[in-house]
Structures are given as structure tokens and as C-alpha cells.
Amino acid sequence: MKGKNFLYSQKVAPYVFVLPFILSFAFFWVYPLITAFTMSFQDIGAIKTDWVGFANYTKLLKDKVFMIAVANSTKYMFFTLVLLIPFPMLFAVLMDSNIVKAKGVWKAVLYMPALTSVVISGTLFRLMFSEYKTGQMNLITQAFGLGTYKWLKNGWSGMLALLVLACWRWTGVNMLYFISGLKSIDSSLYEAADIDGASPVQKFLYVTLPLLKPTTIYVLTISVYAGLSMFLESYMLWAGNSSPNNIGLTIVGYLYKRGIEKNDMGYACAVGVVLLIVALIINFAQLILNGTFKKEED
């Protein structure tokens, strides 16, 4: 009876409820992070493990293939931010207005790609961007008299294929984030703007956009990490981790190549640690610039 009273006490109960999260967070995030950080300073072989200090990180600085992967991931992250923040925001504003009819249908249509397996969607887009005449993209270019292209063998067109796939999968998800943000805006603010004679564009710029800032920062934060950590889309688009001249190689793809394909786990962990540090630096920088850490004035 005493043990039951202890568990049901107001002081202990919150810790009991939060304990599963703390345990899972420690076991599936903190422990692997510490282990990966430790392994990044080691040369891990099949029989023995040697401590090599910063040798893996020094090697990374001279690794041209790693630099290509960083450039590819950075470009992908940048273009996804440009495409997958403003357009989903505009779609959300349209869905929240009286202009669009059958809103539920449109929301379902835009969100449905996110439910599709990356394996399936990557395979479909690989066929769509095929270099053969029967590929959907080449059928479109031929219809305009532009001939055929080897989409997945050129840098710009390979990046285009990745971005089209990203927009197809994630536009609906980000749109729902912005819709939830719009629902928290007090409608009386729009009524006051109407009384003042504000146009729809002015209401968007001076009412909607500022009040959507928390949602925008959240979408920006998760999009930075998602862009830098993209792997499976590229892997499926090129049917493996060996794209021509590494045009589709990403940071996580290079981690997979060194850790799984070449069994160099110490070096792969160093790649993962660098990815984490870069993502944290970018996100902390944008959070500081957005004023997230500023204290509210009384």
C-alpha cells in the first residue's frame, strides 16, 4: 500500500509518466551519440580497435569525395528551403481562405505522397527521369521539340530530380504545419485589418506572416536537418550509392559507403559527427537570427 501511495503521489507521478521517454531517449539517442563520438577517434578493424585520435577528422579535410557529398547536401538543403517553405505557406493560406472549394480533398491529395514509401516513390521517379525516350520527362521534352536528356547523369538535372521528388513528398506535410499555425491566429485581427481597408496582400504581409513566425521557424529547423541528412531518396533514384561522378552522393550516403560498404566504421562515425555539428551550427545560427533566444520584454 505504501508503494502504491508513493507512485500516485503528486510529486512522483510526473516523473513516472516521463520515465519511458527519458529511458528511450537515453537508450536510442544519447548512448548511440556518445558511442559514435568515441568510435570517430578509433580505427575499428575486424579483430582489434586502435585509438587514432583526430586522424579520421584530419583525413576528412583532405577527402575530395566527402567535400563533393557536403556540397551536394548543402545545395539540396538550400533549394528545399527555398521551395518547401514559401509554397506550402501560400497553399496553406489558400486552404484557409474561402477561395478553394473541397478543401478536404485537396489536403488529402497533397498529403498522400508523404504516406508513400520512399523506396516506391524513388523507383517511380527513377523511371520517370529515365534517359530513354519512354521516360515521362523525356516524353514532355520531346513534345516541346527539345529532344531527350540523360537526366540522372548530369549534375543539374540530377539535382532537379531530387528536388521534384522532395517537393512531391513534403509539400503537403509542410502545408499542414502552416495550416495548424493559421488556426491559432485570432480572426479579430483580420476583421480589424478589413476595417482599416487592408488588401489581401497587406493582411498576409502584416498579419499572417508575422504571426506565422513560430511555425516558420519550426519548419525551417526540421527542414535544415532533413536536407542535410537526406539519403534514401538519392539511393533509390540512382538504384544504389554510385551515381555518375558522385552527383547524387550525400553526406549520409558517404557515411553509408564508408561504414557499411567499406566497413570503415571509425571514419563513418567521424562523418556522422561532422554532419551533426554542421546541422547544429546552421540551426543555432538561424534560431539566433530569428530572435528565438531573445527574452521577451515585460
C-alpha positions as CSV (number, residue, x, y, z in Angstrom):
1,M,0.0,0.0,0.0
2,K,2.9,2.3,0.8
3,G,4.4,1.7,-2.6
4,K,1.1,2.4,-4.4
5,N,0.7,5.7,-2.5
6,F,4.3,6.6,-3.4
7,L,3.6,6.1,-7.2
8,Y,0.3,8.0,-7.0
9,S,1.7,11.0,-5.1
10,Q,1.6,14.3,-6.9
11,K,5.4,14.7,-6.7
12,V,6.3,11.3,-8.0
13,A,3.6,10.8,-10.7
14,P,5.0,13.3,-13.2
15,Y,8.4,11.5,-13.1
16,V,6.7,8.1,-13.6
17,F,4.9,9.3,-16.7
18,V,8.0,10.9,-18.2
19,L,10.3,8.0,-17.4
20,P,9.6,6.0,-20.6
21,F,10.6,9.0,-22.7
22,I,13.8,9.5,-20.7
23,L,14.8,5.9,-20.9
24,S,14.1,5.7,-24.7
25,F,15.8,9.0,-25.3
26,A,18.9,7.8,-23.3
27,F,19.0,4.4,-24.9
28,F,18.2,5.3,-28.5
29,W,19.8,8.8,-28.8
30,V,22.3,9.7,-26.0
31,Y,24.0,6.3,-25.8
32,P,24.4,5.9,-29.7
33,L,25.6,9.5,-29.9
34,I,28.3,9.0,-27.2
35,T,29.3,5.7,-28.8
36,A,29.6,7.2,-32.3
37,F,31.6,10.1,-31.0
38,T,34.0,7.7,-29.2
39,M,34.3,5.5,-32.4
40,S,35.2,8.5,-34.5
41,F,38.5,8.6,-32.7
42,Q,39.2,4.9,-33.4
43,D,40.3,2.7,-36.3
44,I,37.9,-0.2,-35.9
45,G,39.0,-3.4,-37.5
46,A,37.6,-6.9,-37.6
47,I,39.9,-8.2,-34.9
48,K,41.1,-5.2,-32.9
49,T,40.4,-1.5,-32.4
50,D,43.1,1.2,-32.2
51,W,42.8,4.7,-30.8
52,V,43.9,7.1,-33.6
53,G,42.9,10.5,-32.1
54,F,42.0,13.1,-34.7
55,A,43.3,11.1,-37.6
56,N,39.8,10.4,-39.1
57,Y,38.9,14.1,-38.9
58,T,42.3,15.1,-40.5
59,K,41.6,12.6,-43.3
60,L,38.1,14.1,-43.8
61,L,39.6,17.6,-44.5
62,K,41.6,16.1,-47.4
63,D,38.8,13.8,-48.7
64,K,37.6,15.2,-52.1
65,V,34.7,12.7,-52.3
66,F,33.5,13.9,-48.8
67,M,33.7,17.5,-50.0
68,I,31.5,16.6,-53.0
69,A,29.0,15.0,-50.7
70,V,28.9,18.1,-48.5
71,A,28.4,20.3,-51.5
72,N,25.6,18.1,-52.8
73,S,23.8,18.0,-49.4
74,T,24.2,21.7,-48.9
75,K,22.8,22.6,-52.3
76,Y,19.9,20.2,-51.7
77,M,19.2,21.7,-48.3
78,F,19.3,25.2,-49.7
79,F,16.9,24.6,-52.6
80,T,14.5,22.6,-50.4
81,L,14.3,25.5,-48.0
82,V,13.6,27.9,-51.0
83,L,10.9,25.6,-52.3
84,L,9.4,23.9,-49.3
85,I,8.7,26.9,-47.1
86,P,7.1,29.7,-49.1
87,F,5.0,27.5,-51.4
88,P,3.5,25.3,-48.7
89,M,2.8,28.5,-46.8
90,L,0.9,30.0,-49.7
91,F,-1.0,26.8,-50.2
92,A,-2.0,26.8,-46.5
93,V,-3.2,30.4,-46.8
94,L,-5.3,29.4,-49.8
95,M,-6.7,26.4,-48.0
96,D,-7.6,28.6,-45.0
97,S,-9.4,31.1,-47.3
98,N,-12.8,30.9,-49.0
99,I,-11.3,30.7,-52.4
100,V,-10.6,27.0,-52.5
101,K,-13.5,24.5,-52.5
102,A,-13.4,20.9,-51.4
103,K,-10.5,21.7,-49.1
104,G,-10.5,18.2,-47.5
105,V,-9.9,16.6,-50.9
106,W,-7.0,18.9,-51.7
107,K,-5.4,18.3,-48.3
108,A,-5.7,14.6,-48.8
109,V,-4.2,14.8,-52.3
110,L,-1.3,16.9,-51.2
111,Y,-0.6,14.9,-48.1
112,M,-0.9,11.4,-49.7
113,P,2.6,11.4,-51.2
114,A,4.1,11.6,-47.7
115,L,2.4,8.2,-46.9
116,T,4.1,6.6,-49.9
117,S,7.2,4.5,-49.2
118,V,10.5,6.2,-50.2
119,V,11.5,3.0,-51.9
120,I,8.4,3.0,-54.1
121,S,8.5,6.8,-54.8
122,G,12.2,6.7,-55.6
123,T,11.8,3.8,-58.0
124,L,8.9,5.6,-59.8
125,F,10.9,8.8,-60.1
126,R,13.9,6.9,-61.4
127,L,11.7,5.5,-64.2
128,M,10.1,9.0,-64.8
129,F,13.6,10.6,-65.2
130,S,14.9,7.7,-67.3
131,E,17.2,8.6,-70.2
132,Y,15.1,6.5,-72.6
133,K,12.5,8.0,-74.9
134,T,9.7,6.4,-73.0
135,G,10.6,8.2,-69.8
136,Q,7.9,10.6,-68.7
137,M,10.2,13.6,-68.5
138,N,11.7,12.8,-72.0
139,L,8.1,12.5,-73.4
140,I,7.4,16.0,-72.2
141,T,10.7,17.4,-73.6
142,Q,10.1,15.7,-76.9
143,A,6.6,17.1,-77.1
144,F,8.1,20.6,-77.0
145,G,10.8,19.6,-79.5
146,L,13.6,19.7,-77.0
147,G,14.8,16.1,-77.6
148,T,15.8,13.7,-74.8
149,Y,18.1,14.1,-71.8
150,K,20.1,11.9,-69.6
151,W,18.5,13.3,-66.5
152,L,20.3,11.2,-63.9
153,K,23.8,11.5,-65.5
154,N,24.2,15.3,-65.2
155,G,24.6,17.4,-62.1
156,W,21.9,20.0,-62.6
157,S,19.3,17.5,-63.9
158,G,20.1,15.0,-61.1
159,M,19.6,17.8,-58.5
160,L,16.3,18.7,-60.3
161,A,15.1,15.2,-60.0
162,L,15.8,15.1,-56.3
163,L,14.1,18.4,-55.7
164,V,11.0,17.4,-57.7
165,L,10.8,14.2,-55.6
166,A,11.2,16.3,-52.4
167,C,8.5,18.7,-53.4
168,W,6.2,15.9,-54.3
169,R,6.6,14.2,-51.0
170,W,6.8,17.0,-48.5
171,T,4.7,19.9,-49.8
172,G,1.6,18.5,-48.2
173,V,3.3,17.9,-44.8
174,N,4.6,21.4,-44.5
175,M,1.3,22.8,-45.7
176,L,-0.4,21.1,-42.8
177,Y,2.1,22.6,-40.4
178,F,1.3,26.1,-41.7
179,I,-2.5,25.4,-41.6
180,S,-2.2,24.5,-37.9
181,G,-0.3,27.8,-37.4
182,L,-3.0,29.7,-39.2
183,K,-5.7,28.2,-36.9
184,S,-4.0,29.8,-33.9
185,I,-4.3,33.4,-35.4
186,D,-7.2,35.4,-33.9
187,S,-9.7,36.1,-36.6
188,S,-10.4,39.5,-34.9
189,L,-7.1,40.7,-36.3
190,Y,-8.2,40.1,-39.8
191,E,-11.5,41.9,-39.0
192,A,-9.6,44.9,-37.7
193,A,-7.5,44.9,-40.9
194,D,-10.6,44.8,-43.0
195,I,-12.0,47.8,-41.1
196,D,-8.7,49.7,-41.8
197,G,-9.1,48.9,-45.5
198,A,-6.2,46.5,-45.8
199,S,-5.9,44.5,-49.0
200,P,-5.4,40.7,-49.0
201,V,-1.7,41.1,-49.7
202,Q,-1.4,43.6,-46.9
203,K,-3.2,41.3,-44.5
204,F,-0.8,38.5,-45.5
205,L,2.3,40.6,-45.1
206,Y,1.4,42.4,-41.9
207,V,-0.9,40.0,-40.1
208,T,-0.4,36.4,-41.3
209,L,3.4,36.4,-42.0
210,P,4.5,37.8,-38.6
211,L,2.1,35.6,-36.6
212,L,3.2,32.5,-38.5
213,K,6.8,33.1,-37.4
214,P,6.9,30.3,-34.8
215,T,5.6,27.8,-37.3
216,T,8.0,29.1,-39.9
217,I,11.0,28.7,-37.6
218,Y,9.9,25.1,-36.7
219,V,9.5,24.1,-40.4
220,L,12.9,25.8,-41.1
221,T,14.6,24.0,-38.3
222,I,13.4,20.5,-39.3
223,S,14.0,21.2,-43.0
224,V,17.6,22.1,-42.4
225,Y,18.3,18.8,-40.8
226,A,16.1,16.9,-43.2
227,G,18.0,18.4,-46.2
228,L,21.5,17.6,-44.8
229,S,20.5,14.1,-43.7
230,M,18.8,13.1,-47.0
231,F,19.9,9.6,-48.1
232,L,17.3,7.1,-49.2
233,E,15.8,9.3,-51.9
234,S,19.2,9.6,-53.6
235,Y,19.9,5.9,-53.0
236,M,16.7,4.8,-54.7
237,L,16.8,7.4,-57.5
238,W,20.2,6.1,-58.7
239,A,19.4,2.5,-57.7
240,G,22.4,2.4,-55.4
241,N,25.1,4.6,-53.9
242,S,27.2,5.0,-57.0
243,S,25.8,7.9,-59.1
244,P,27.8,9.2,-62.1
245,N,30.7,11.4,-60.8
246,N,29.0,11.3,-57.4
247,I,26.4,13.8,-58.5
248,G,23.8,12.2,-56.1
249,L,26.2,11.4,-53.3
250,T,25.1,12.9,-49.9
251,I,26.8,13.2,-46.6
252,V,24.7,10.3,-45.2
253,G,25.3,8.4,-48.4
254,Y,29.1,8.8,-47.9
255,L,28.7,7.6,-44.3
256,Y,26.9,4.5,-45.6
257,K,29.6,4.0,-48.3
258,R,32.4,4.1,-45.8
259,G,30.7,2.4,-42.8
260,I,28.7,-0.3,-44.5
261,E,30.1,-0.9,-47.9
262,K,33.8,-0.5,-46.9
263,N,33.5,-1.5,-43.3
264,D,35.4,1.6,-42.0
265,M,33.2,2.4,-39.0
266,G,35.6,4.8,-37.3
267,Y,35.8,7.0,-40.4
268,A,32.0,6.7,-40.9
269,C,31.4,7.9,-37.4
270,A,33.6,10.9,-38.0
271,V,31.4,11.7,-41.0
272,G,28.3,11.4,-38.8
273,V,29.7,13.6,-36.1
274,V,30.6,16.3,-38.6
275,L,27.1,16.1,-40.0
276,L,25.6,16.6,-36.6
277,I,27.9,19.6,-35.8
278,V,27.1,21.3,-39.1
279,A,23.4,20.8,-38.7
280,L,23.5,22.2,-35.1
281,I,25.6,25.2,-36.2
282,I,23.2,26.1,-39.0
283,N,20.1,25.6,-36.9
284,F,21.5,27.6,-33.9
285,A,22.6,30.4,-36.3
286,Q,19.1,30.7,-37.8
287,L,17.4,30.4,-34.4
288,I,19.6,33.3,-33.1
289,L,19.0,35.4,-36.2
290,N,15.2,34.8,-35.9
291,G,15.4,36.0,-32.3
292,T,14.3,32.7,-30.8
293,F,16.5,33.0,-27.8
294,K,15.8,36.7,-27.0
295,K,14.0,37.3,-23.7
296,E,10.5,38.8,-24.1
297,E,10.2,42.4,-22.8
298,D,7.8,43.0,-19.9
